[in-house]
């Protein structure tokens, strides 16, 4: 049994493996996500720094395809290469957002993914800074937090998430977490044998700082190139020690005040 579910209720751990080497930047995943989940428009002005018109993840963008332009040492007419990557909530195994939510709006599903219940969220925003990836965001005019649910409603009907179903190149792969991790290791070795030296997995290690991610990636460069933290850690891991130290300090302060008061009375 795990996360409060009985053996009968527990399902296999599910997740996404996003192979950025296959992404062509078509944004079909963004469109499918918006259509299925009825997410408001999030088109932004082009910044002149990229052809990307959604810029980043947010309350109104649960899947975001990054367009990363890099200079290359290879002598080509263009002189640069594009890195494409469809980013999404990582559904961390150790999720700080769950730890800080005061209402229980955030919960872990029977598939071991993390979902926000919009009818319970009170818009306090505590989870926003707790996320080490900056995924969580409050919707303007609403105040509540919204993010990828890994299409929880579709999973309960034995359907794959809308983004994975819409991806024309199989860059977004959905399945049981263990199977995806094994598939990803094989793919990395394949690319490395073909001379793609930068190929690496991000978020597939269950012993990393967030206990492994249910949405992990094959990258073609260092995580920083994709605006990902190189060594993410669950931000609430030190909370027990922090609270313990705070209570100890408060106790010492209270004892000092009492002692001062008694001393003053005696004088």
matplotlib code that plots the C-alpha trace (Angstrom):
import matplotlib.pyplot as plt

x = [0.0, 1.2, -0.1, -3.2, -4.5, -5.4, -3.7, -6.9, -6.9, -3.2, -2.3, 1.1, 3.2, 2.6, 4.6, 6.0, 9.3, 10.0, 12.7, 13.8, 15.8, 12.5, 10.7, 10.1, 8.5, 5.1, 3.3, 0.6, 1.0, 0.2, -2.9, -4.1, -3.5, -5.5, -8.4, -8.8, -8.5, -10.3, -7.4, -7.6, -5.5, -2.0, -0.5, 2.0, 3.8, 6.9, 9.9, 12.3, 14.5, 12.6, 9.9, 8.1, 4.8, 3.9, 7.3, 7.0, 4.9, 2.0, -1.5, -2.7, 0.2, 0.5, 2.7, 5.2, 7.4, 10.7, 12.6, 16.2, 18.6, 22.3, 25.4, 27.2, 30.8, 29.8, 30.3, 26.8, 25.0, 22.8, 25.6, 23.2, 21.1, 17.6, 16.9, 13.2, 11.7, 8.2, 8.3, 5.7, 5.1, 7.6, 5.1, 8.0, 8.1, 8.9, 6.7, 7.2, 3.9, 2.1, 4.0, 3.0, -0.6, -2.8, -6.1, -5.4, -6.1, -2.9, -3.0, -1.2, -3.3, -3.4, -1.0, 1.5, 1.1, 0.3, -3.0, -4.6, -8.3, -9.5, -12.6, -10.5, -7.6, -8.0, -5.4, -3.0, -0.1, 2.2, 2.9, 4.2, 7.6, 7.9, 8.2, 11.9, 11.0, 8.8, 5.9, 3.1, 1.3, -1.8, -4.3, -4.9, -8.4, -8.8, -6.1, -6.1, -3.2, -3.4, -1.0, -0.7, -2.7, -1.1, -4.7, -5.9, -9.4, -8.2, -6.0, -9.0, -10.6, -7.4, -6.6, -3.2, -2.8, -3.9, -0.4, 1.2, -1.6, -1.2, 2.6, 3.4, 7.0, 6.6, 8.7, 6.3, 5.9, 3.5, 3.5, 4.5, 7.4, 9.7, 9.3, 9.8, 13.1, 14.4, 13.4, 15.1, 18.4, 18.4, 17.7, 20.5, 23.0, 21.8, 22.3, 25.7, 26.9, 25.8, 28.1, 25.5, 27.8, 25.4, 22.6, 21.7, 18.7, 17.2, 14.9, 15.0, 17.1, 14.9, 17.7, 17.9, 16.9, 13.2, 13.0, 12.8, 10.3, 7.3, 7.9, 11.5, 13.5, 16.3, 18.3, 20.9, 22.7, 23.2, 19.9, 20.8, 20.4, 16.7, 16.3, 16.2, 18.0, 21.0, 20.5, 16.9, 16.0, 12.7, 12.5, 10.7, 13.3, 14.8, 11.5, 11.4, 14.9, 14.0, 10.8, 12.6, 15.2, 12.5, 10.6, 13.8, 14.7, 11.2, 11.4, 14.7, 13.4, 10.3, 12.4, 14.6, 11.6, 10.2, 13.6, 13.9, 10.3, 11.0, 14.3, 12.6, 9.9, 12.6, 14.3]
y = [0.0, 3.6, 7.1, 6.1, 3.7, 0.0, -2.7, -2.9, 0.8, 1.2, 1.4, 1.1, 4.3, 6.1, 8.9, 10.7, 10.2, 13.1, 12.4, 15.9, 14.4, 13.6, 16.9, 19.0, 21.9, 21.5, 22.3, 19.7, 18.7, 22.2, 22.4, 19.0, 19.8, 23.1, 21.5, 18.5, 20.5, 23.6, 25.8, 29.6, 31.1, 32.0, 33.4, 36.1, 38.7, 37.4, 38.8, 38.9, 36.4, 33.3, 32.1, 30.6, 32.3, 30.8, 31.6, 29.3, 27.0, 28.6, 28.3, 28.6, 26.6, 23.1, 21.9, 24.3, 23.5, 25.4, 26.7, 27.0, 28.4, 27.6, 28.5, 25.5, 24.8, 22.8, 24.8, 25.2, 27.9, 28.6, 28.5, 27.4, 24.5, 24.3, 22.4, 21.6, 20.3, 19.9, 20.9, 19.9, 19.5, 16.9, 15.1, 14.7, 11.6, 13.9, 16.9, 20.0, 21.4, 18.6, 19.3, 23.0, 22.9, 23.7, 22.6, 19.3, 20.7, 19.0, 15.2, 12.2, 10.0, 6.2, 6.5, 8.2, 11.5, 15.0, 16.8, 20.1, 20.0, 23.3, 23.2, 22.9, 25.3, 28.6, 30.5, 30.9, 30.4, 28.6, 25.9, 28.3, 29.1, 25.5, 24.1, 23.8, 24.0, 27.0, 25.1, 26.1, 29.3, 31.2, 32.1, 35.8, 36.9, 33.5, 33.2, 29.4, 27.2, 25.2, 22.7, 19.5, 16.6, 14.0, 13.9, 12.2, 11.9, 10.1, 7.7, 6.6, 5.6, 3.7, 6.4, 8.0, 11.7, 14.0, 15.4, 12.0, 10.9, 14.0, 13.9, 13.0, 11.9, 9.9, 12.5, 12.3, 8.7, 7.7, 4.4, 2.7, 4.5, 1.5, 0.6, 4.2, 4.4, 1.3, 2.5, 5.8, 4.2, 2.2, 5.4, 7.3, 4.6, 4.4, 8.2, 8.2, 5.3, 7.5, 10.3, 12.4, 13.1, 15.5, 12.9, 12.4, 11.7, 14.2, 13.2, 9.5, 8.7, 7.8, 8.8, 12.4, 15.4, 15.0, 11.2, 10.9, 12.5, 10.9, 13.2, 12.9, 13.9, 12.9, 16.1, 16.8, 19.4, 20.3, 21.0, 24.7, 25.0, 24.0, 26.3, 23.3, 23.3, 21.0, 19.5, 20.0, 19.3, 19.1, 22.5, 21.2, 18.5, 20.5, 21.7, 19.4, 20.6, 24.2, 24.1, 22.3, 25.0, 27.7, 26.1, 25.7, 29.3, 30.4, 28.3, 29.8, 33.3, 32.6, 31.2, 34.3, 36.6, 34.7, 34.7, 38.5, 39.0, 37.0, 38.8, 42.1, 41.1, 40.0, 43.4]
z = [0.0, -0.7, -0.4, 1.4, -1.3, -0.6, -2.7, -4.8, -5.5, -6.2, -9.9, -11.7, -11.4, -14.7, -16.3, -19.4, -21.1, -23.3, -25.9, -27.0, -29.9, -31.6, -31.0, -34.1, -32.3, -33.9, -30.6, -31.3, -27.6, -26.5, -28.6, -27.5, -23.9, -24.2, -26.1, -23.8, -20.5, -21.8, -20.8, -21.6, -24.4, -23.5, -26.7, -25.8, -27.9, -29.7, -27.8, -30.7, -28.8, -30.0, -32.3, -29.3, -28.6, -25.3, -23.5, -20.5, -18.3, -16.4, -15.2, -18.8, -20.4, -19.0, -21.9, -23.3, -26.3, -26.0, -29.0, -28.1, -30.7, -30.2, -32.2, -33.5, -34.4, -37.4, -40.6, -41.9, -43.8, -40.8, -38.2, -35.4, -34.3, -32.7, -29.6, -29.1, -25.9, -24.6, -21.0, -18.4, -14.6, -13.3, -11.0, -8.4, -6.3, -3.4, -4.1, -2.0, -3.3, -1.5, 1.7, 1.9, 0.6, 3.7, 2.2, 0.6, -2.8, -4.1, -3.8, -5.0, -7.3, -7.4, -10.4, -8.1, -10.0, -8.5, -9.2, -8.1, -7.2, -8.4, -6.2, -3.0, -3.9, -1.9, -3.9, -1.0, -3.4, -0.9, -3.5, -6.1, -4.5, -3.1, -6.7, -7.6, -11.3, -11.2, -12.7, -10.4, -11.2, -10.1, -12.9, -13.3, -12.2, -10.5, -8.0, -7.9, -9.0, -12.2, -13.8, -15.7, -14.2, -16.5, -17.8, -14.7, -16.0, -19.1, -17.0, -15.0, -18.3, -19.5, -22.1, -22.7, -22.0, -24.8, -25.4, -25.9, -28.2, -30.4, -30.6, -34.3, -33.7, -30.4, -28.6, -25.7, -24.6, -21.9, -19.9, -16.7, -15.1, -14.8, -18.5, -19.6, -17.6, -19.2, -22.7, -22.0, -21.0, -24.3, -26.3, -24.6, -25.4, -29.0, -29.4, -27.7, -30.0, -33.0, -31.7, -29.9, -26.9, -25.1, -24.9, -21.2, -19.0, -16.7, -13.9, -14.4, -11.3, -8.3, -6.0, -7.2, -5.1, -5.7, -5.5, -9.3, -11.7, -13.2, -16.2, -17.2, -20.3, -22.7, -23.3, -26.0, -23.8, -20.2, -18.2, -18.0, -21.8, -21.3, -18.3, -15.9, -12.6, -12.8, -9.3, -8.2, -4.6, -2.8, -1.1, 2.0, 2.8, 5.7, 7.0, 10.1, 11.2, 10.4, 12.4, 15.2, 15.4, 15.3, 18.2, 20.2, 19.6, 20.5, 23.7, 24.7, 24.0, 26.2, 29.0, 28.9, 29.1, 32.0, 33.8, 33.2, 34.5, 37.7, 38.2, 37.9, 40.4, 43.0, 42.7]

ax = plt.figure().add_subplot(projection="3d")
ax.plot(x, y, z, "-o")
ax.set_aspect("equal")
plt.show()
